[in-house]
Amino acid sequence: MEERGSVCLEEEVERMRESGMEADAIADRMGVDAGWVESLFMMWEGGEPEEEGG
């Protein structure tokens, strides 16, 4: 894992999700779009890889 000095937004959302928070609560807390948070939830629940090869 790379140390970049700050946490990626996706990583922060994932931590909050694992703590039991719902998508809309996470979006409110982080000041991001709830639809984006929900799309991350769907991606993770669907078993999609987090990083795309390129």
C-alpha positions in Angstrom: 0.0 0.0 0.0 1.3 3.4 -1.0 1.6 6.2 1.6 0.4 9.3 0.0 -0.3 11.5 3.1 -4.1 11.5 2.5 -6.8 8.9 2.2 -8.5 8.2 -1.1 -12.2 9.1 -1.0 -13.1 5.6 -2.0 -11.1 4.2 0.9 -12.8 6.5 3.3 -16.2 5.5 2.0 -15.3 1.8 2.3 -14.2 2.3 5.9 -17.4 4.1 6.8 -19.5 1.4 5.0 -17.7 -1.3 7.0 -18.5 0.5 10.2 -22.2 0.2 9.3 -23.0 3.6 7.9 -25.5 3.9 5.0 -24.7 5.5 1.7 -26.8 8.7 2.3 -25.2 9.2 5.8 -21.7 8.8 4.3 -22.5 11.2 1.5 -23.7 13.8 4.0 -20.7 13.4 6.2 -18.2 13.6 3.4 -20.0 16.3 1.3 -20.2 14.1 -1.8 -23.0 13.0 -4.1 -25.1 10.1 -2.6 -25.4 8.6 -6.1 -21.6 8.3 -6.3 -21.5 6.6 -2.8 -24.3 4.2 -3.8 -22.4 3.3 -7.1 -19.4 2.4 -5.0 -21.6 0.2 -2.8 -23.0 -1.6 -5.8 -19.5 -2.0 -7.3 -18.2 -3.6 -4.1 -21.3 -5.8 -3.6 -21.2 -7.0 -7.2 -17.6 -8.3 -6.7 -16.1 -5.9 -9.2 -12.4 -5.2 -8.9 -11.6 -1.9 -7.2 -8.8 -1.0 -9.6 -8.9 -1.3 -13.4 -5.9 -2.6 -15.3 -4.5 -0.2 -17.8 
